[in-house]
Amino acid sequence: MNEKIFCFVIGIALVIGGTAACKKGAEKPPAGTTPIDQLIQAGKAPVGIGSLIKGISPVAPTFSVLVVNVSDAPVKLINGTVVFFDENGKPLPEAVQEAGYTDLSPIPPGDKIELFIIASDDRAVTGKWIIKDVIYEKPNPVDKLYGNLPFKWTNPNYEAELAAEKNK
């Protein structure tokens, strides 16, 4: 009788252990995100950048922009260049400026943040932020206990996109 109970307990333990093992590593990325490795292979940015929207400021033209982390990896830093345009849609060469985002806590996968960018030219009515590079985090391949490691995505089309906006 004890042998049957022992075999039953071992059988249950194997089923529970097997179920836990099946779930291990089968984590799905958050809804609305794409695995970071797929984005990198396709040459796509881990973030989506919305349109620059001009706000009301008595000091200088201030624009808000919505940034969405479209990857399954936390994003720590975004660097790029903003090209501002006048009321006729013409670029303002003297208002082309570097802009970036960095924070102590990364943008989680699937999350959105609103950033504010101040234009250096009062004639700026709209603008376009071209992303140059993004720093994101991935789990340490040795062991998750060691934390995440930073990785860099560089826009392969940055120079062409920047030139296209400057020459509109």
Backbone as a printed PyTorch tensor [residue, N CA C, xyz], in Angstrom:
tensor([[[  0.8160,  -1.1910,   0.0000],
         [  0.0000,   0.0000,   0.0000],
         [  0.8600,   1.2560,   0.0000]],

        [[  1.9180,   1.3020,   0.7870],
         [  2.8040,   2.4600,   0.8370],
         [  3.4940,   2.6880,  -0.5050]],

        [[  3.7740,   1.5940,  -1.2030],
         [  4.4290,   1.7180,  -2.5040],
         [  3.5040,   2.4050,  -3.5080]],

        [[  2.1830,   2.1120,  -3.4740],
         [  1.2120,   2.7510,  -4.3630],
         [  1.1000,   4.2420,  -4.0580]],

        [[  1.0760,   4.6010,  -2.7790],
         [  0.9940,   6.0170,  -2.3940],
         [  2.2520,   6.7370,  -2.8560]],

        [[  3.4170,   6.0920,  -2.6670],
         [  4.6830,   6.6900,  -3.0750],
         [  4.6840,   6.9470,  -4.5910]],

        [[  4.2560,   5.9600,  -5.3690],
         [  4.2080,   6.1100,  -6.8250],
         [  3.2220,   7.2100,  -7.2230]],

        [[  2.0820,   7.3070,  -6.5280],
         [  1.0950,   8.3410,  -6.8080],
         [  1.6910,   9.7310,  -6.5480]],

        [[  2.3730,   9.8870,  -5.4180],
         [  2.9790,  11.1690,  -5.0640],
         [  4.0620,  11.5470,  -6.0790]],

        [[  4.8810,  10.5810,  -6.4740],
         [  5.9250,  10.8440,  -7.4700],
         [  5.2800,  11.2340,  -8.8000]],

        [[  4.2120,  10.5710,  -9.1850],
         [  3.5010,  10.8890, -10.4280],
         [  2.9630,  12.3080, -10.4140]],

        [[  2.3450,  12.7080,  -9.3020],
         [  1.8140,  14.0640,  -9.1630],
         [  2.9610,  15.0800,  -9.2460]],

        [[  4.0670,  14.7970,  -8.5780],
         [  5.2160,  15.7060,  -8.5890],
         [  5.7470,  15.8810, -10.0090]],

        [[  5.7930,  14.8120, -10.7850],
         [  6.2640,  14.9080, -12.1590],
         [  5.3250,  15.7520, -13.0220]],

        [[  4.0240,  15.5770, -12.8250],
         [  3.0510,  16.3580, -13.5890],
         [  3.1750,  17.8390, -13.2400]],

        [[  3.2450,  18.1750, -11.9480],
         [  3.3700,  19.5720, -11.5170],
         [  4.6890,  20.1500, -12.0050]],

        [[  5.7680,  19.4120, -11.8460],
         [  7.0810,  19.8770, -12.3090],
         [  7.1030,  20.0670, -13.8070]],

        [[  6.4810,  19.1590, -14.5390],
         [  6.4210,  19.2730, -15.9940],
         [  5.6230,  20.4810, -16.4320]],

        [[  4.5240,  20.7700, -15.7300],
         [  3.7160,  21.9450, -16.0480],
         [  4.5060,  23.2190, -15.8070]],

        [[  5.2250,  23.2730, -14.6970],
         [  6.0350,  24.4550, -14.3970],
         [  7.1370,  24.6170, -15.4390]],

        [[  7.7370,  23.5110, -15.8660],
         [  8.8060,  23.5810, -16.8550],
         [  8.2730,  24.0690, -18.1970]],

        [[  7.0310,  23.6870, -18.5400],
         [  6.4460,  24.1350, -19.8040],
         [  6.2200,  25.6390, -19.7980]],

        [[  5.8430,  26.1840, -18.6490],
         [  5.6010,  27.6230, -18.5650],
         [  6.8990,  28.4090, -18.5650]],

        [[  7.9840,  27.7990, -18.1270],
         [  9.2630,  28.4920, -18.0460],
         [  9.7360,  28.8710, -19.4430]],

        [[ 10.0320,  30.1470, -19.6410],
         [ 10.5230,  30.6170, -20.9270],
         [  9.4350,  30.8360, -21.9590]],

        [[  8.1820,  30.5610, -21.6100],
         [  7.0920,  30.7160, -22.5610],
         [  6.3680,  32.0420, -22.3590]],

        [[  7.0380,  33.0010, -21.7230],
         [  6.4130,  34.2950, -21.4850],
         [  6.1750,  34.9940, -22.8100]],

        [[  4.9720,  35.5330, -22.9690],
         [  4.6390,  36.2550, -24.1890],
         [  4.9280,  37.7310, -23.9750]],

        [[  5.3380,  38.4250, -25.0460],
         [  5.5480,  39.8680, -24.9080],
         [  4.2210,  40.5560, -24.6060]],

        [[  4.2700,  41.7100, -23.9530],
         [  3.0320,  42.4480, -23.6820],
         [  2.2720,  42.7450, -24.9720]],

        [[  0.9450,  42.8320, -24.8690],
         [  0.0980,  43.1060, -26.0330],
         [  0.5440,  44.3990, -26.7210]],

        [[  0.5340,  44.3740, -28.0320],
         [  0.8930,  45.5580, -28.8020],
         [  2.3890,  45.7620, -28.9680]],

        [[  3.1890,  44.8010, -28.5250],
         [  4.6430,  44.9270, -28.6760],
         [  5.1580,  43.8500, -29.6210]],

        [[  6.3660,  44.0730, -30.0980],
         [  7.0410,  43.1250, -30.9740],
         [  8.3590,  42.7460, -30.2960]],

        [[  8.7490,  41.4710, -30.3500],
         [ 10.0420,  41.1030, -29.7570],
         [ 11.1720,  41.9750, -30.3150]],

        [[ 12.0150,  42.4570, -29.4270],
         [ 13.0860,  43.3850, -29.7910],
         [ 13.9800,  42.8130, -30.8880]],

        [[ 14.2790,  41.5290, -30.8270],
         [ 15.1580,  40.9250, -31.8340],
         [ 14.5420,  40.9860, -33.2380]],

        [[ 13.2170,  40.8430, -33.3350],
         [ 12.5410,  40.9490, -34.6370],
         [ 12.6380,  42.3790, -35.1740]],

        [[ 12.4450,  43.3550, -34.2890],
         [ 12.5490,  44.7520, -34.7120],
         [ 13.9550,  45.0700, -35.2090]],

        [[ 14.9590,  44.6200, -34.4620],
         [ 16.3550,  44.8940, -34.8240],
         [ 16.6750,  44.2760, -36.1850]],

        [[ 16.2700,  43.0180, -36.3780],
         [ 16.5260,  42.3400, -37.6610],
         [ 15.8800,  43.0830, -38.8280]],

        [[ 14.7080,  43.6680, -38.5870],
         [ 13.9930,  44.3860, -39.6390],
         [ 14.4950,  45.8230, -39.7960]],

        [[ 15.4320,  46.2540, -38.9470],
         [ 15.9480,  47.6230, -39.0090],
         [ 14.9790,  48.6520, -38.4610]],

        [[ 14.0140,  48.1990, -37.6520],
         [ 12.9900,  49.0920, -37.1060],
         [ 13.3400,  49.5280, -35.6930]],

        [[ 12.8980,  50.7230, -35.3460],
         [ 13.1530,  51.2840, -34.0160],
         [ 12.3130,  50.5890, -32.9500]],

        [[ 12.8500,  50.4830, -31.7280],
         [ 12.0740,  49.9250, -30.6160],
         [ 10.9990,  50.8830, -30.1040]],

        [[ 10.9810,  52.1090, -30.6310],
         [  9.9960,  53.0940, -30.1980],
         [  9.2760,  53.6870, -31.4040]],

        [[  8.0430,  54.0990, -31.1680],
         [  7.2830,  54.8330, -32.1660],
         [  7.1890,  56.2760, -31.7100]],

        [[  7.3970,  57.1980, -32.6210],
         [  7.3970,  58.6190, -32.3060],
         [  6.1930,  59.2730, -32.9760]],

        [[  5.3940,  59.9750, -32.1860],
         [  4.2400,  60.6860, -32.7250],
         [  4.6370,  62.0170, -33.3370]],

        [[  3.6470,  62.7630, -33.7500],
         [  3.8660,  64.0980, -34.3190],
         [  4.1800,  65.0950, -33.2140]],

        [[  4.9830,  66.0760, -33.5290],
         [  5.2410,  67.1590, -32.5940],
         [  4.0500,  68.1020, -32.6290]],

        [[  3.5010,  68.3880, -31.4600],
         [  2.3300,  69.2520, -31.3480],
         [  2.7200,  70.4920, -30.5590]],

        [[  2.4990,  71.6450, -31.1770],
         [  2.8920,  72.9000, -30.5430],
         [  1.9220,  73.2540, -29.4240]],

        [[  2.5090,  73.6100, -28.2920],
         [  1.7230,  74.0390, -27.1490],
         [  1.7870,  75.5420, -26.9950]],

        [[  1.2240,  76.0130, -25.9040],
         [  1.2290,  77.4520, -25.6260],
         [  2.2420,  77.7090, -24.5220]],

        [[  3.2230,  78.5290, -24.8220],
         [  4.2440,  78.8900, -23.8450],
         [  4.6170,  80.3510, -24.0570]],

        [[  4.6710,  81.1320, -22.9860],
         [  5.0520,  82.5370, -23.1340],
         [  6.5610,  82.7350, -23.3320]],

        [[  7.3490,  81.6960, -23.0940],
         [  8.8040,  81.8190, -23.1490],
         [  9.3710,  81.4520, -24.5160]],

        [[  9.0350,  80.2680, -25.0110],
         [  9.5770,  79.7660, -26.2750],
         [  8.6130,  78.7300, -26.8450]],

        [[  8.6770,  78.4900, -28.1570],
         [  7.8100,  77.4590, -28.7420],
         [  8.1190,  76.0960, -28.1130]],

        [[  7.1040,  75.5260, -27.5050],
         [  7.2600,  74.2360, -26.8380],
         [  6.3690,  73.2140, -27.5340]],

        [[  6.9440,  72.0710, -27.8230],
         [  6.2290,  71.0130, -28.5260],
         [  6.1530,  69.7720, -27.6510]],

        [[  5.0210,  69.0870, -27.7130],
         [  4.9000,  67.8000, -27.0260],
         [  4.9330,  66.7130, -28.0870]],

        [[  5.4240,  65.5540, -27.6850],
         [  5.5040,  64.4110, -28.5910],
         [  5.2510,  63.1430, -27.7720]],

        [[  4.4680,  62.2450, -28.3330],
         [  4.1660,  60.9790, -27.6760],
         [  5.1450,  59.9200, -28.1700]],

        [[  5.7740,  59.2250, -27.2230],
         [  6.7280,  58.1600, -27.5420],
         [  6.1520,  56.8540, -27.0020]],

        [[  6.0980,  55.8330, -27.8530],
         [  5.5610,  54.5280, -27.4660],
         [  6.6650,  53.4870, -27.5950]],

        [[  6.8720,  52.7140, -26.5370],
         [  7.8120,  51.5930, -26.6040],
         [  7.0780,  50.4360, -27.2720]],

        [[  7.3810,  50.1640, -28.5370],
         [  6.6930,  49.1210, -29.3030],
         [  7.3750,  47.7660, -29.1670]],

        [[  8.4690,  47.7190, -28.4080],
         [  9.2170,  46.4670, -28.2430],
         [  8.8280,  45.7780, -26.9410]],

        [[  9.3690,  44.5760, -26.7680],
         [  9.1550,  43.8280, -25.5230],
         [ 10.2980,  44.0560, -24.5350]],

        [[ 11.1280,  45.0700, -24.7900],
         [ 12.2840,  45.3720, -23.9380],
         [ 12.1480,  46.7820, -23.3610]],

        [[ 12.5690,  46.9850, -22.1150],
         [ 12.5470,  48.3350, -21.5520],
         [ 13.5140,  49.2580, -22.3050]],

        [[ 13.1050,  50.5240, -22.5110],
         [ 13.9210,  51.5080, -23.2230],
         [ 14.4430,  52.5320, -22.2210]],

        [[ 15.7710,  52.7190, -22.2100],
         [ 16.4050,  53.6280, -21.2520],
         [ 16.7840,  54.9830, -21.8340]],

        [[ 17.0480,  55.0490, -23.1290],
         [ 17.5630,  56.2810, -23.7050],
         [ 17.1650,  56.3690, -25.1740]],

        [[ 16.8410,  57.5970, -25.6150],
         [ 16.5200,  57.8490, -27.0190],
         [ 17.2880,  59.1020, -27.4310]],

        [[ 18.0200,  59.0310, -28.5300],
         [ 18.7410,  60.1870, -29.0770],
         [ 18.2690,  60.4240, -30.4950]],

        [[ 18.2140,  61.6870, -30.8770],
         [ 17.8310,  62.0050, -32.2420],
         [ 17.9860,  63.4740, -32.5340]],

        [[ 17.4620,  63.8700, -33.6690],
         [ 17.5490,  65.2460, -34.1290],
         [ 16.1570,  65.7180, -34.5180]],

        [[ 15.8390,  66.9420, -34.1100],
         [ 14.5550,  67.5370, -34.4710],
         [ 14.7880,  68.5910, -35.5510]],

        [[ 14.0010,  68.4760, -36.6130],
         [ 13.9970,  69.4870, -37.6600],
         [ 12.6760,  70.2350, -37.5010]],

        [[ 12.7580,  71.5430, -37.2730],
         [ 11.5600,  72.3620, -37.1140],
         [ 11.2160,  73.0390, -38.4380]],

        [[  9.9030,  73.2920, -38.6150],
         [  9.3970,  73.8840, -39.8480],
         [  8.6090,  75.1480, -39.5410]],

        [[  8.6100,  76.0900, -40.5000],
         [  7.8490,  77.3260, -40.3390],
         [  6.3960,  77.1080, -40.7690]],

        [[  5.6250,  78.1920, -40.7970],
         [  4.1930,  78.0920, -41.1270],
         [  3.9400,  77.6290, -42.5540]],

        [[  4.9460,  77.7350, -43.4380],
         [  4.8060,  77.2750, -44.8240],
         [  5.3360,  75.8520, -45.0260]],

        [[  5.7460,  75.2180, -43.9340],
         [  6.2700,  73.8560, -44.0300],
         [  7.7200,  73.7730, -44.4580]],

        [[  8.3940,  74.9080, -44.4650],
         [  9.8060,  74.9440, -44.8580],
         [ 10.6840,  74.7270, -43.6340]],

        [[ 11.7570,  73.9320, -43.7780],
         [ 12.6430,  73.7010, -42.6300],
         [ 13.3450,  74.9890, -42.1900]],

        [[ 13.5480,  75.0920, -40.8980],
         [ 14.2860,  76.2120, -40.3120],
         [ 15.6880,  75.6930, -39.9850]],

        [[ 16.6750,  75.8990, -40.9100],
         [ 18.0030,  75.3130, -40.7260],
         [ 18.6580,  75.6660, -39.3930]],

        [[ 18.4340,  76.8920, -38.9230],
         [ 19.0480,  77.3060, -37.6580],
         [ 18.3440,  76.6850, -36.4410]],

        [[ 17.2060,  76.0340, -36.6690],
         [ 16.4650,  75.4220, -35.5600],
         [ 16.6170,  73.9040, -35.5200]],

        [[ 17.4790,  73.3420, -36.3550],
         [ 17.7430,  71.9000, -36.2900],
         [ 18.5470,  71.6570, -35.0230]],

        [[ 18.0440,  70.7600, -34.1610],
         [ 18.7080,  70.5620, -32.8720],
         [ 18.6060,  69.1170, -32.3950]],

        [[ 19.5860,  68.7530, -31.5840],
         [ 19.6010,  67.4300, -30.9810],
         [ 18.5590,  67.3900, -29.8670]],

        [[ 17.9130,  66.2400, -29.7100],
         [ 16.9390,  66.0560, -28.6320],
         [ 17.0160,  64.6080, -28.1850]],

        [[ 16.7940,  64.4010, -26.9080],
         [ 16.8670,  63.0440, -26.4010],
         [ 16.0450,  62.8450, -25.1490]],

        [[ 15.9990,  61.5960, -24.7380],
         [ 15.2910,  61.2050, -23.5290],
         [ 16.1650,  60.2340, -22.7670]],

        [[ 16.2520,  60.4400, -21.4830],
         [ 16.8790,  59.4610, -20.6080],
         [ 16.2390,  59.6020, -19.2360]],

        [[ 16.1390,  58.5170, -18.5410],
         [ 15.5140,  58.5330, -17.2270],
         [ 16.1230,  57.4120, -16.3960]],

        [[ 15.9780,  57.5460, -15.0930],
         [ 16.4810,  56.4910, -14.2060],
         [ 15.6870,  55.2060, -14.3610]],

        [[ 14.3940,  55.3320, -14.6160],
         [ 13.5800,  54.1380, -14.8300],
         [ 13.2140,  54.0680, -16.3060]],

        [[ 13.4280,  52.9150, -16.9240],
         [ 13.1780,  52.7900, -18.3640],
         [ 11.6830,  52.8340, -18.7030]],

        [[ 11.3940,  53.0630, -19.9850],
         [ 10.0150,  53.0080, -20.4780],
         [  9.6740,  51.5270, -20.6350]],

        [[  8.7020,  51.0170, -19.8710],
         [  8.3650,  49.5960, -19.9580],
         [  7.7960,  49.2210, -21.3300]],

        [[  7.8920,  47.9550, -21.6980],
         [  7.3330,  47.4900, -22.9700],
         [  5.8530,  47.8610, -23.0750]],

        [[  5.4860,  48.4330, -24.2190],
         [  4.0910,  48.7920, -24.4670],
         [  3.6490,  50.1050, -23.8520]],

        [[  4.4630,  50.7340, -23.0140],
         [  4.0750,  51.9900, -22.3620],
         [  4.3230,  53.2010, -23.2580]],

        [[  3.6450,  54.2900, -22.9200],
         [  3.7650,  55.5580, -23.6400],
         [  4.2210,  56.6260, -22.6570]],

        [[  4.9830,  57.5860, -23.1670],
         [  5.3390,  58.7570, -22.3790],
         [  5.1840,  59.9850, -23.2710]],

        [[  4.9540,  61.1260, -22.6410],
         [  4.8790,  62.3820, -23.3690],
         [  6.1120,  63.1880, -23.0330]],

        [[  6.8160,  63.6450, -24.0650],
         [  8.0030,  64.4640, -23.8810],
         [  7.7380,  65.8720, -24.3890]],

        [[  8.5240,  66.8230, -23.8910],
         [  8.4050,  68.2080, -24.3150],
         [  9.7410,  68.6750, -24.8630]],

        [[  9.6830,  69.3350, -26.0150],
         [ 10.8810,  69.8290, -26.6900],
         [ 10.6870,  71.3140, -26.9610]],

        [[ 11.6650,  72.1230, -26.5970],
         [ 11.6130,  73.5580, -26.8300],
         [ 12.3960,  73.8820, -28.0970]],

        [[ 11.7520,  74.6050, -28.9980],
         [ 12.4010,  75.0060, -30.2430],
         [ 13.2610,  76.2380, -30.0020]],

        [[ 14.3720,  76.3220, -30.7240],
         [ 15.2760,  77.4640, -30.5750],
         [ 14.8930,  78.6350, -31.4830]],

        [[ 13.8440,  78.4650, -32.2950],
         [ 13.4160,  79.5110, -33.2190],
         [ 11.9200,  79.7760, -33.0030]],

        [[ 11.5650,  81.0400, -32.7640],
         [ 10.1660,  81.4090, -32.5220],
         [  9.2570,  81.1570, -33.7190]],

        [[  9.8270,  81.0190, -34.8910],
         [  9.0220,  80.7900, -36.0970],
         [  8.5880,  79.3350, -36.2430]],

        [[  9.0890,  78.4430, -35.3920],
         [  8.7510,  77.0180, -35.4870],
         [  7.2610,  76.7990, -35.2350]],

        [[  6.6260,  76.0800, -36.1700],
         [  5.2060,  75.7760, -36.0670],
         [  4.9990,  74.2800, -35.8720]],

        [[  5.8700,  73.4990, -36.4700],
         [  5.8150,  72.0390, -36.3410],
         [  7.2330,  71.5060, -36.4550]],

        [[  7.3770,  70.2040, -36.3160],
         [  8.7030,  69.6090, -36.4070],
         [  8.6360,  68.1090, -36.5720]],

        [[  9.7800,  67.5320, -36.8330],
         [  9.8990,  66.0710, -36.9830],
         [ 11.1250,  65.6200, -36.2050]],

        [[ 10.9460,  64.6130, -35.3330],
         [ 12.0420,  64.0670, -34.5410],
         [ 12.5200,  62.7970, -35.2200]],

        [[ 13.7500,  62.8060, -35.7040],
         [ 14.3390,  61.6370, -36.3530],
         [ 15.2110,  60.9360, -35.3170]],

        [[ 14.9050,  59.6840, -35.0620],
         [ 15.6250,  58.9180, -34.0440],
         [ 16.9540,  58.4270, -34.5960]],

        [[ 18.0010,  58.6840, -33.8370],
         [ 19.3450,  58.2430, -34.2210],
         [ 19.6840,  56.9110, -33.5640]],

        [[ 19.5140,  56.8350, -32.2510],
         [ 19.7720,  55.5630, -31.5630],
         [ 18.9370,  55.4430, -30.2990]],

        [[ 18.7780,  54.1900, -29.8700],
         [ 17.9710,  53.8480, -28.7070],
         [ 18.7490,  52.8380, -27.8690]],

        [[ 18.7940,  53.0810, -26.5600],
         [ 19.3890,  52.1100, -25.6400],
         [ 18.2380,  51.3640, -24.9690]],

        [[ 18.2700,  50.0490, -25.0650],
         [ 17.2450,  49.2050, -24.4550],
         [ 17.9290,  48.1590, -23.5910]],

        [[ 17.1300,  47.4510, -22.7970],
         [ 17.6800,  46.4370, -21.8870],
         [ 17.1660,  45.0510, -22.2450]],

        [[ 18.0490,  44.0770, -22.0640],
         [ 17.6770,  42.6710, -22.2180],
         [ 18.2230,  41.9170, -21.0090]],

        [[ 17.5560,  40.8160, -20.6320],
         [ 18.0640,  40.0390, -19.5020],
         [ 19.4810,  39.5230, -19.7660]],

        [[ 20.2690,  39.4820, -18.7140],
         [ 21.6240,  38.9560, -18.7980],
         [ 21.5490,  37.5020, -19.2580]],

        [[ 22.2780,  37.1230, -20.3240],
         [ 22.1930,  35.7450, -20.8250],
         [ 22.7670,  34.7170, -19.8480]],

        [[ 23.6100,  35.1510, -18.9240],
         [ 24.1830,  34.2170, -17.9580],
         [ 23.1230,  33.7850, -16.9590]],

        [[ 22.3920,  34.7630, -16.4220],
         [ 21.3540,  34.4680, -15.4390],
         [ 20.5540,  35.7370, -15.1850]],

        [[ 19.2350,  35.6090, -15.1090],
         [ 18.3730,  36.7690, -14.8640],
         [ 18.6670,  37.4130, -13.5140]],

        [[ 19.2520,  36.6570, -12.5960],
         [ 19.5780,  37.2030, -11.2790],
         [ 20.6090,  38.3230, -11.3690]],

        [[ 21.3680,  38.3600, -12.4530],
         [ 22.4020,  39.3790, -12.6140],
         [ 21.8590,  40.6790, -13.2030]],

        [[ 20.5600,  40.7360, -13.4610],
         [ 19.9540,  41.9520, -13.9690],
         [ 20.0250,  42.0700, -15.4780]],

        [[ 19.5810,  43.2150, -15.9690],
         [ 19.5440,  43.4620, -17.4060],
         [ 20.8360,  44.1010, -17.8970]],

        [[ 21.0980,  43.9110, -19.1770],
         [ 22.2540,  44.5110, -19.8310],
         [ 21.7700,  45.5240, -20.8690]],

        [[ 22.4870,  46.6360, -21.0390],
         [ 22.0880,  47.6080, -22.0620],
         [ 22.5580,  47.1800, -23.4580]],

        [[ 21.7260,  47.4490, -24.4510],
         [ 22.0410,  47.2020, -25.8470],
         [ 21.6680,  48.4520, -26.6270]],

        [[ 22.3130,  48.6590, -27.7730],
         [ 22.0690,  49.8680, -28.5560],
         [ 21.5350,  49.5140, -29.9350]],

        [[ 20.4440,  50.1900, -30.3160],
         [ 19.9420,  50.1210, -31.6830],
         [ 20.2980,  51.4400, -32.3440]],

        [[ 20.8870,  51.3700, -33.5360],
         [ 21.2200,  52.5640, -34.3030],
         [ 20.4030,  52.5480, -35.5840]],

        [[ 19.7310,  53.6610, -35.8550],
         [ 18.8910,  53.7850, -37.0390],
         [ 19.7520,  53.6910, -38.2980]],

        [[ 19.5710,  52.6420, -39.1010],
         [ 20.3890,  52.5060, -40.3100],
         [ 20.0660,  53.5570, -41.3690]],

        [[ 18.9160,  54.2260, -41.2410],
         [ 18.4930,  55.2220, -42.2280],
         [ 18.5500,  56.6490, -41.6920]],

        [[ 19.2180,  56.8530, -40.5670],
         [ 19.2240,  58.1540, -39.9070],
         [ 19.6760,  59.2810, -40.8370]],

        [[ 20.8230,  59.1370, -41.4660],
         [ 21.3660,  60.2060, -42.3200],
         [ 20.4130,  60.5370, -43.4640]],

        [[ 19.8520,  59.5270, -44.0980],
         [ 18.9350,  59.7510, -45.2260],
         [ 17.6490,  60.4200, -44.7540]],

        [[ 17.1160,  59.9910, -43.6120],
         [ 15.8830,  60.5870, -43.0860],
         [ 16.1130,  62.0430, -42.6950]],

        [[ 17.2540,  62.3170, -42.0790],
         [ 17.5800,  63.6770, -41.6740],
         [ 17.7440,  64.5800, -42.9030]],

        [[ 18.4580,  64.1070, -43.9000],
         [ 18.6620,  64.8890, -45.1250],
         [ 17.3280,  65.1590, -45.8210]],

        [[ 16.4420,  64.1620, -45.8390],
         [ 15.1330,  64.3360, -46.4860],
         [ 14.3250,  65.4380, -45.7980]],

        [[ 14.3500,  65.4660, -44.4710],
         [ 13.5960,  66.4970, -43.7390],
         [ 14.2250,  67.8780, -43.9160]],

        [[ 15.5260,  67.9490, -43.9160],
         [ 16.2240,  69.2470, -44.0670],
         [ 16.0280,  69.8360, -45.4650]],

        [[ 15.7820,  68.9760, -46.4540],
         [ 15.6800,  69.4340, -47.8420],
         [ 14.2570,  69.5220, -48.3540]],

        [[ 13.2830,  69.5180, -47.4810],
         [ 11.8780,  69.6080, -47.9190],
         [ 11.6000,  70.9460, -48.5540]]])
